[in-house]
Amino acid sequence: MVQLADIERVAPGVAYLSPDEHEALHRFSLLWTLFEAQMLESNASAKKISEKVQSVETEIIRGGWFAEHLDYFSDRYVDGSNTNQRFENLYLRNNDNPDLVRAVLTGENLEPTSQLIGCLIIVYRFRNNFFHGIKWAYGLQDQLDNFKNSASLLGKFLEKVPNDI
């Protein structure tokens, strides 16, 4: 069995993570894997996320069940009425629909389907940045709430949306 000291040798800083941070990373990893397999046919992309959310019945999306996550992301990535450096550090690519995500976060787009798409694209970027190493560049500092909010949103989505859509 791999021990924490073994992981620390190849992933410096992991030993300094708190138990809460370890738990959040585990929960996020598990829920992302389920979300991608069940909802995105094991092939995640912003386009697939958009298609999936657009296929969901409107009444499932309405009701405010993801409002706290939208508020969290807006508070994190918007200063005043403009996106900030943290937003730039998501490394949204053109195919990640950055204009939609920006409009959702700044409150220019209040349409619930777009809001959910925007939130899930942010979670997708966390996934890419985490699984592909960008987050390791600064030791996962300042990421606990990101992973907690992302895991919570994924869990709610998996509970609310049938996986046969």
Secondary structure, DSSP 8 states (H G I E B T S, - for coil): ---HHHHHHHSTTGGGS-HHHHHHHHHHHHHHHHHHHHHSTT---HHHHHHHHHHS-HHHH-SSTTHHHHHHHHHHHEETTEE-HHHHTT---GGG-HHHHHHHHHTS---HHHHHHHHHHHHHHHHHHHHTTGGGGGTTTT-HHHHHHHHHHHHHHHHHS-TT-
